[in-house]
Amino acid sequence: MRLQKKLASGEFVILAEMEPPKGSDASAMVANAINVKQKVDAFVIPEMNNAVMKMSSLGGSLLLQSKGLETVMQVCCRDRNRLALQGDLLAAQALGVANVMAVTGEDITHGDHHKAKAVNDLDILELLGAIKTLESGKDMAGVELRGAPQFLVGATVKVGVSGAALDQELAALDQKIALGARFFVTTPIFDLKVLENFMQKFSGRQAEIIPTVLLLKSVGMARYINRHLTHQTLIPEAYISRIQNAPERVRECVQIAGELVAALKDGGYSGVVISPIGWEDKIPAILSAAGV
């Protein structure tokens, strides 16, 4: 449980998202993870990001665990009812997964299976409550378990909101902490001042905030985020100009991500999640640019 020990000791942790494949060939995912295993403390395995059908987080997590790599398995409200969620959690623990992250899941209409029906049998607080109940030795029906799981539990938090929306986010965060969440992965961070303001509001709570560094892929992607994803921090125009004017734009995107990772480490934050969204082969270059 490298992740839990490092968080408890106050060391800077490095997490990396590793997308499962859309198919049964996971060789690229495994190779990309093994390539950075000496520098990454655990791999976050998304549960069908943007509601696009892929190998499950459980499957991806168990595959990497079988290679000796620590993972954070996402557990998603959108796709499974309470029976399946509890069953997946028990299976994950029995097979060595020590870290889980509760997520709501993006709306099903964003994905590639438009006839699919969202489940949402449990909301995010109920899911965290279910995990806590399992850890107490019972299932949600009150039946005794033969062996109770013990997880390091995480969730997500939006740091790019303000005013009443920020107050609501902090109130929800407090409820999640009360239900056992010990770390929170943020929405992508591009402006550290926004994160600093959030941390002032967060101060005093018994949980760790782990900011996300998103690898930009183009000027168009950056402008889309600024126009449409209002819950995320705005991407400074200086970054957009750097990408636009760079002779090698992909390299500049990697350099920006590396600079953000380095700034978070130097700033005394608990860690970072690197989100390459399909460019997992760029993680070594990001870490190199960060001086890690």
C-alpha positions as CSV (number, residue, x, y, z in Angstrom):
1,M,0.0,0.0,0.0
2,R,2.6,2.4,-1.2
3,L,0.1,5.2,-1.8
4,Q,-1.4,5.1,1.6
5,K,2.0,5.1,3.3
6,K,3.3,8.0,1.3
7,L,0.2,10.1,1.9
8,A,0.4,9.4,5.7
9,S,4.1,10.4,5.8
10,G,3.5,13.6,3.9
11,E,5.5,12.6,0.9
12,F,4.6,14.0,-2.6
13,V,2.7,11.2,-4.4
14,I,2.6,10.8,-8.2
15,L,-0.5,9.2,-9.7
16,A,-1.1,8.7,-13.4
17,E,-4.3,7.9,-15.2
18,M,-4.0,4.8,-17.4
19,E,-7.0,4.4,-19.7
20,P,-8.1,0.8,-20.3
21,P,-8.3,-0.2,-23.9
22,K,-11.4,-0.3,-26.1
23,G,-10.9,-4.0,-26.7
24,S,-9.2,-7.0,-25.1
25,D,-5.6,-6.1,-26.1
26,A,-4.2,-4.3,-23.0
27,S,-0.6,-4.7,-24.0
28,A,-0.1,-0.9,-24.6
29,M,-1.6,0.0,-21.3
30,V,0.6,-2.5,-19.5
31,A,3.7,-1.4,-21.3
32,N,3.1,2.3,-20.6
33,A,2.5,1.6,-16.9
34,I,5.6,-0.6,-16.5
35,N,7.7,2.1,-18.3
36,V,7.1,4.6,-15.4
37,K,6.6,2.2,-12.5
38,Q,9.7,3.5,-10.7
39,K,8.3,7.0,-10.6
40,V,4.6,6.6,-10.3
41,D,3.1,5.5,-6.9
42,A,-0.2,4.3,-8.3
43,F,-2.2,4.2,-11.5
44,V,-5.7,5.6,-11.6
45,I,-7.9,3.4,-13.8
46,P,-10.9,5.4,-15.2
47,E,-14.3,3.8,-15.4
48,M,-15.3,4.4,-19.0
49,N,-14.5,8.1,-19.2
50,N,-17.1,10.2,-20.9
51,A,-19.4,7.2,-20.9
52,V,-17.3,5.6,-23.8
53,M,-17.4,1.8,-23.6
54,K,-14.0,0.4,-22.7
55,M,-12.5,-2.3,-20.5
56,S,-13.8,-1.8,-16.9
57,S,-11.8,-0.2,-14.2
58,L,-12.0,-3.4,-12.2
59,G,-10.5,-5.4,-15.2
60,G,-7.8,-2.8,-15.8
61,S,-6.9,-2.6,-12.2
62,L,-6.6,-6.3,-11.7
63,L,-4.5,-6.6,-14.8
64,L,-2.0,-4.0,-13.6
65,Q,-2.1,-5.4,-10.1
66,S,-1.1,-8.8,-11.5
67,K,2.1,-7.1,-12.9
68,G,3.0,-5.8,-9.4
69,L,1.6,-2.2,-10.0
70,E,-0.5,-0.4,-7.5
71,T,-3.8,1.0,-8.8
72,V,-6.7,3.2,-7.8
73,M,-9.9,1.6,-9.1
74,Q,-12.7,3.9,-10.0
75,V,-16.2,2.9,-8.7
76,C,-18.9,4.6,-10.8
77,C,-22.5,5.3,-9.8
78,R,-23.6,5.5,-13.5
79,D,-23.3,1.9,-14.7
80,R,-24.0,-0.5,-11.9
81,N,-26.6,-1.1,-9.2
82,R,-25.8,-1.7,-5.5
83,L,-25.5,-5.5,-5.9
84,A,-22.9,-5.2,-8.7
85,L,-21.0,-2.3,-7.0
86,Q,-20.6,-4.2,-3.7
87,G,-19.6,-7.4,-5.6
88,D,-17.0,-5.5,-7.6
89,L,-15.5,-4.0,-4.4
90,L,-15.3,-7.4,-2.7
91,A,-13.7,-8.9,-5.7
92,A,-11.2,-6.1,-6.0
93,Q,-10.1,-6.3,-2.4
94,A,-9.8,-10.1,-2.6
95,L,-7.5,-9.7,-5.6
96,G,-5.2,-7.0,-4.1
97,V,-6.8,-3.7,-4.9
98,A,-6.3,-1.4,-1.9
99,N,-7.4,1.9,-3.3
100,V,-10.7,3.0,-4.7
101,M,-12.1,6.3,-5.9
102,A,-15.9,6.9,-6.0
103,V,-17.1,8.9,-9.0
104,T,-20.5,9.8,-10.3
105,G,-19.6,9.3,-14.0
106,E,-20.3,11.6,-16.9
107,D,-23.8,11.7,-18.4
108,I,-24.5,8.7,-20.6
109,T,-25.4,11.0,-23.6
110,H,-21.7,12.0,-23.8
111,G,-20.7,8.5,-24.8
112,D,-20.8,6.1,-27.7
113,H,-23.7,3.9,-26.7
114,H,-26.7,6.2,-27.0
115,K,-29.2,3.5,-26.3
116,A,-27.6,2.7,-23.0
117,K,-29.5,3.5,-19.8
118,A,-27.8,5.0,-16.8
119,V,-28.3,3.1,-13.6
120,N,-27.5,5.5,-10.8
121,D,-29.0,3.2,-8.2
122,L,-26.7,4.9,-5.6
123,D,-25.6,8.5,-5.6
124,I,-22.1,9.4,-4.7
125,L,-22.8,9.8,-1.0
126,E,-24.7,6.5,-0.9
127,L,-21.8,4.8,-2.7
128,L,-19.3,6.1,-0.1
129,G,-21.7,4.9,2.6
130,A,-21.8,1.5,1.0
131,I,-18.0,1.2,1.0
132,K,-18.0,2.3,4.7
133,T,-20.7,-0.4,5.5
134,L,-18.7,-3.1,3.7
135,E,-15.6,-2.1,5.8
136,S,-17.7,-2.5,8.9
137,G,-18.3,-6.2,8.0
138,K,-21.8,-6.0,6.6
139,D,-23.4,-5.5,3.2
140,M,-26.0,-2.9,2.5
141,A,-28.8,-5.4,3.5
142,G,-27.2,-5.8,6.9
143,V,-25.9,-9.3,6.2
144,E,-22.6,-10.3,7.8
145,L,-19.6,-10.6,5.5
146,R,-17.0,-13.4,5.6
147,G,-14.1,-11.0,5.6
148,A,-14.5,-7.2,5.6
149,P,-12.5,-5.1,3.0
150,Q,-10.4,-2.2,4.0
151,F,-9.7,0.5,1.4
152,L,-8.0,3.8,1.0
153,V,-11.0,5.7,-0.3
154,G,-11.0,8.8,-2.6
155,A,-13.4,11.0,-4.4
156,T,-13.4,14.1,-6.6
157,V,-13.7,17.8,-6.0
158,K,-14.3,20.8,-8.2
159,V,-11.9,23.6,-7.4
160,G,-12.7,25.9,-10.3
161,V,-16.1,27.1,-8.9
162,S,-16.7,30.1,-6.8
163,G,-19.3,31.8,-4.6
164,A,-22.3,29.7,-3.7
165,A,-21.2,26.9,-5.9
166,L,-17.9,26.7,-3.9
167,D,-19.8,26.6,-0.6
168,Q,-21.9,23.8,-1.9
169,E,-18.8,21.9,-3.1
170,L,-17.2,22.3,0.3
171,A,-20.3,21.1,2.1
172,A,-20.5,18.0,-0.1
173,L,-16.8,17.4,0.5
174,D,-17.4,17.5,4.3
175,Q,-20.1,14.8,3.8
176,K,-17.7,12.7,1.8
177,I,-15.0,13.0,4.5
178,A,-17.5,11.9,7.1
179,L,-18.3,8.8,5.0
180,G,-14.6,7.8,4.8
181,A,-13.0,9.6,1.9
182,R,-9.4,10.4,2.7
183,F,-8.2,11.9,-0.6
184,F,-9.8,14.1,-3.2
185,V,-8.7,14.4,-6.8
186,T,-9.4,17.8,-8.3
187,T,-10.6,18.9,-11.6
188,P,-7.7,19.9,-13.9
189,I,-5.5,22.7,-12.6
190,F,-3.9,25.4,-14.8
191,D,-3.9,28.4,-12.6
192,L,-2.3,27.7,-9.2
193,K,-3.8,30.9,-7.7
194,V,-7.2,29.3,-8.0
195,L,-6.0,26.2,-6.2
196,E,-4.4,28.3,-3.5
197,N,-7.7,30.1,-2.9
198,F,-9.5,26.8,-2.7
199,M,-6.9,25.4,-0.2
200,Q,-7.5,28.4,2.1
201,K,-11.2,27.4,2.2
202,F,-10.3,23.7,2.6
203,S,-7.8,24.3,5.5
204,G,-8.3,22.2,8.7
205,R,-10.0,19.2,7.1
206,Q,-8.6,15.7,7.6
207,A,-8.1,14.7,4.0
208,E,-5.6,15.2,1.2
209,I,-6.1,17.2,-1.9
210,I,-4.4,15.8,-5.0
211,P,-4.5,18.2,-8.0
212,T,-4.9,17.0,-11.5
213,V,-2.5,18.1,-14.3
214,L,-4.2,17.6,-17.7
215,L,-2.0,17.2,-20.7
216,L,-3.3,19.6,-23.3
217,K,-3.1,18.3,-26.9
218,S,-3.8,21.4,-29.0
219,V,-4.8,25.1,-28.9
220,G,-8.3,24.0,-29.9
221,M,-8.6,21.8,-26.9
222,A,-7.4,24.6,-24.6
223,R,-10.0,27.0,-26.1
224,Y,-12.7,24.4,-25.8
225,I,-12.0,24.0,-22.1
226,N,-12.1,27.7,-21.5
227,R,-15.4,28.1,-23.4
228,H,-17.4,25.1,-22.2
229,L,-15.9,23.5,-19.0
230,T,-16.7,26.2,-16.5
231,H,-16.1,24.0,-13.5
232,Q,-12.4,23.8,-14.4
233,T,-9.8,26.5,-13.9
234,L,-9.3,28.7,-17.0
235,I,-6.2,28.0,-19.0
236,P,-4.1,31.2,-19.0
237,E,-3.7,32.8,-22.4
238,A,0.1,32.7,-21.9
239,Y,-0.1,28.9,-22.1
240,I,-2.3,29.0,-25.2
241,S,0.1,31.4,-26.9
242,R,3.1,29.2,-26.0
243,I,1.5,26.2,-27.7
244,Q,0.3,28.3,-30.7
245,N,3.8,29.7,-31.3
246,A,5.9,26.7,-30.5
247,P,7.8,25.0,-33.4
248,E,6.8,21.6,-31.8
249,R,3.4,22.0,-30.2
250,V,3.2,18.5,-28.7
251,R,6.6,19.1,-27.0
252,E,5.3,22.4,-25.6
253,C,2.2,20.8,-24.2
254,V,4.4,18.2,-22.5
255,Q,6.6,21.0,-21.1
256,I,3.7,22.9,-19.7
257,A,2.4,19.8,-18.0
258,G,5.8,19.2,-16.5
259,E,6.1,22.7,-15.2
260,L,2.7,22.4,-13.5
261,V,3.8,19.1,-11.8
262,A,7.0,20.7,-10.6
263,A,5.1,23.8,-9.3
264,L,2.7,21.5,-7.3
265,K,5.6,19.6,-5.8
266,D,7.5,22.8,-4.9
267,G,4.3,24.3,-3.5
268,G,4.0,21.6,-0.9
269,Y,0.9,19.9,-2.2
270,S,0.1,16.3,-1.3
271,G,0.7,15.0,-4.8
272,V,-0.5,15.1,-8.4
273,V,-2.6,13.1,-10.8
274,I,-1.2,13.2,-14.4
275,S,-4.1,12.9,-16.9
276,P,-2.7,12.3,-20.4
277,I,-6.1,11.2,-21.9
278,G,-4.8,8.7,-24.4
279,W,-1.3,10.0,-24.6
280,E,0.1,7.7,-21.8
281,D,3.3,7.3,-23.7
282,K,4.0,11.0,-23.0
283,I,4.1,10.4,-19.2
284,P,7.9,9.8,-19.1
285,A,8.5,13.1,-20.9
286,I,6.2,15.0,-18.5
287,L,8.0,13.6,-15.5
288,S,11.3,14.4,-17.1
289,A,10.2,18.0,-17.7
290,A,9.1,18.2,-14.1
291,G,12.5,17.1,-12.9
292,V,11.1,13.9,-11.3
